[in-house]
Amino acid sequence: MMQSSVLCLGEMLWDCLADQPDRSEPEVVSWTPYPGGAPANVACALARLGTPSAFVGCLGTDEDGEKLKHVLEQNGVDTQGVQRNDLPTRKVYVTRTSAGERHFASFGGRAHDGFADTCLKAEHLSEAQFEQAEFLAFGTLMMAFPDSARAIEHALGLADTAYVKILLDVNWRPVFWAEPEQAAPVVLKLIERVDVLKIADEEAVWLGLPTVASLLERFDHLEGVFLTRGARGCVWQVGSNQGEHPGFSVPSVDTTGAGDAFVAALLHQLGHLPVSAWMEHASQVVEYASAAGALSTLKAGAIASAPTDPEVQAFLKAQSQ
């Protein structure tokens, strides 16, 4: 078995989830903070599945930042790539429906760029970390800020030099961008640099490439495309092998971490295979990732809800009976 090491690059923050569902932000009475941020969620989910992972990002020197670093360490994530800054650690306020769907409401009155996560510095990235890694996983949020955008560009260069496979989860959040209309060209340019793309259906529509076929027509270098559709599962293509997984029906409580659990499980599975075997095993890989995504919605909080490998295996076994 080959064991991969995955670098998860980007933001870690607090998701403050509304305690009262089906209310707008002003109507919410109280909020519960959960550690979050897609790259951090993926790093923790990978570690829970048994794949060594590292988080590379910038946290505040405040108590909120200290607590997040502790969460990473508790989950077995390598934190040597964590940078610190005196700006506050980000809090995102999230309203939700009783069906578990969520809406990013605000940053609690602060400007979108006034947080430590925007301050990741390219010059402090560790070349050695990239040389030891198999995968780099990242999203697009930090492309909205000059310092962290430069850090991402530098990381992509380090990954290329070290022959590290790159996965992009688009994770489009307009609220992070000062001018959201500038984001699409940036994202399209990023896709040119990566090997594997995970994209939600509404993100694909936003980019004007609503199908796996249209994405591969535009970006024919991609080794794998996984287009997720929430509760309706995933359409995918790896090499010339393509398919669709309908997803699993479960009583969801909170969908916040579903996409991140899916990405982690995808990387966990791909990391156990030589690249030459990805195409042949793609269907099983997607089924496993879909199960992990579904299981992650059964509890609140993206990190706390990420399943272990035995939990995913047991769920799949129960489904097949």
N, C-alpha and C positions, 0 to 999 in steps of 0.2 A: 504493500500500500504506500503510495506517495502521499506525504502530508504537506499541505501548502501553508504558507504564512501569508496572511492578508493584511495589507495596510489600508486602514479606513481613514480617509482624509476629509476634513471639513469641520462642521459645527457640532458642538454639544451645548445643550441649553436646558431650561426647565419648561416643560409643557404644563401650563396651568389649566387644568381641565375643569370646566364648569360642573359643579355638583348638581345643579338643576338642569335637566335636559329640556330641549324644545323652548329655550328662551334666548332672546338677543343679549348681547353683552351687557347693556345697562340694566337688564332685568335679572341678571345672575346675582345671587346673594353671596355665594361663597365658591372658592376655587380650591382644588387640590393639586399641588405641584408634583409632577413626575419627571424624572430625568429623561431627556430625549435628545433630539437632533439625529437625523437619519444616519450619518456615518458612525456616530457613537452607538446607536441602536444596532447597526449591522455588526460592529466590533463585538459588542456584548453577546449578541445572538450567535455569532460564530464561535465564541469561546464556550458558550453553553452547549453547542453542538459537538464541540471537541476539536475545532480547528484553531490553532494558535493565531491570534489577531493582535494588531496594534492600532491604537487611535493616535492620529496626528492632527492636532488642532490647537487653538488658543483658548484658554480659560481665564476668567478673571482671578485676581489675587484675593477677591472677597470670599466670604464664607460660602456663598452659593457655588463659587468655582471650586473651592476646596472639597465641598460635598460631592460635586460631580466627579472630581478626580478619584475620590474614595470609591464611588460607585464603579468606576472602571476597574480599579484594583480589586474590589470585592468580586467582580465577575471574571477575574483572571485575564484582563486585557493589559497588554504591555503599554506603559505610559511614558516611555522614554522620549517619545516624539511630542509630548505635550509642552506647549509654550504658555507663558503667563503674561498678563497685561493688567494695568491698573484700572482699565475701564470695567464697568460692571458686567457680570455674567448675564446673558440674555434670558428673559422670561417671555414666553409666547402665551397669550391667553386664547384658549380654544373653547368655543361653544360646541354643543353636540346635540344630536337628536336622540330620542329614546331607542332608535334602531341602531345606535352606535356610530352613525356618520358624524364627522366633525367638520368644523369651519374655523380657520385661523382668523381670529377677531382683531387682535392688536398686540403691540409690545408694551402695553400698560402705560401709554402716554409718552414714552421715550421715542426719540428719532430712530429710524430703522438702522442707522449706521453708528449708533452710540454705544456699541457693545464690544467686549473683548474678542469675540470670535472673528471679528473683521480684521484683526491685527496679526494674523498668522504671517510670519516672515519667511520669505523664500531662503534667505541666507542661513537660517537656522535649521533647515531640513537636513536630516542625516543621510548622506550617501550610503553609508554602511547598512542602514535599515532597508534601503531599496535593493541593495545587492543581495540581501538575504531573503527577500520576499518573492512570492510566486505571483501574487495579484495586488493591484492597486484598485480600490473601490472608492468612488467619490460621486458627489452630486453637483448641481449647478448653483446652489444658493450663494456660495462664497465668491462666485464670479461677479456678484453685484458690488463688490467693494475692492478698491485698488490694491491694497496690500495682499489680501487673501487671493485675489485673482492672479497676482504675480506668483504667489506661492504655488497655486495650482499649475500654472504654466511650467514652472520650474520642476514640479513633481512629475509632470508628464514627460519632461525631458530626461529626468533621472530614471524613470520607469523604462523608457525606450532604451536608454544606454545599458540598463541591467537586464534587458529582455524580460521585463515583468509584464504579464497580461493585464490589460486595463478594462475595468467595467465601469460604465457610467449609468447611474440611475438618475434620470432627468430631474425628478422631484421639483417641478416648477411651482414656485410660490411667489405670486406677483407682489405680495406685501414686503418682500425683501428688497425690491428694486425701486430706486428713486424714479426711474422712467421705465416702466415695465415693457414698453414697446421696443426697447433696445435689447431685450433679452433673447428673442428668437434667433437673430443672426449669431449671437455669441454661442448659443446652445448648438446651433447647426455646425458651427466651426469646431466645437468640442467633439462632436460625434465623429468628425473626420480623424480624430486622434486616438480613438478607442477601439478595442477588439470585440467587446460584448456590450450590448445596449439593452437596458431594461427601461421601458417607457409605458406610462399609463395611457389608456385610450384617449382621454381628453387632452393629454399632452401631445400625442401624435396628431390629433385634429388641429391643435393650436399651431403646430409646426407646418401644417399643410401636407403632412405625410401620414394619412390616417390608417394605413394598412401596413402589415409586415412587408408585403410586396413592394409598396411605394418607398418604404424606408430602405429596402435592399437595392432598389433601382437607383436611388440617390447615393447610397453608401454601400457599394458592392464589396468593400473590404471587410465588412463586419463578419465575424465568425459565428456570432449568435445574436438573434433579436428575440426579446421576450416582451410582448405587448400585453399588459395586464388590464383586466376589465372589472376590477373589484370582485363582487360576489359572483360574477359571470365567468370567472376563470381567466385563462391565458391563451393567446395565440402565439405560436413561436416558430422560428426556423433556425436550424443549426446546420450549416453546410447545405446540402440539398434535401435534408430531412426536415419535414415541417409537420405541424399538427396543432391540435387545439385541446386544452384541458378544461372541462366545464366548471372546475372549482368544486369545493366541498361545502355542503350546506350545514352550518353550525349556528347555535344561538349566540350571535355576536353581542358583546358588551361594549367594546371599544376597538375601532378599526385603525387606531393611530399607528400601530407598529406592524400592520400586516404586510405592507410592501417591503419593509426592512427585513422582516423575518423571512420573506420570500427570497430576497437578494442574498441573505446570509446562507440560507439552505442551498441556494443555487451554487454559490461559491464553495460551500462545504462539499457538495457533490462533485463539481467540476474539478476541484482540487485533488480528489481521489482518483482521477482519470488522466491518462496521457491525452494531450490535445487531439491526437489522432483518433481517440475513442469517443470524443464528445458527441459527434453526429449519431453514432450507433446507439448511444445510451440516452439521448436527449429526452425521450418520452418519459423514462423513469426519473430522470433528473427533475423534470418539470412537475411530475406527480408528487415527488418528495417535497419540492419547494412549495407547491400549492397546499400540501398538508400542513407544513410549518406556518404558512401565512394564515390559514384557517384557525389553527390552534392558538395563534397569538392574539386572536380577537376575543378569546373567552374570558380574559381578565383585563382590568384597566392598567394602563401604563405600558409603553412600548418595550421597555427593558425587562420589567418584572414578568411580562407575559410570554417572553420568547421561550419556545419549547426546547427540551433536550432531545438528543438523538433517540434514546429509548422511547420517549413520548411520541415522536413522529412515527417510529416503526410500529408501535402498538396501535396508533390511530389508523395507519394504513392497513394493518392486519385486520382490524375490526371492520374497516370499510369493505374489504374483499370477501368477508364471510357472508 
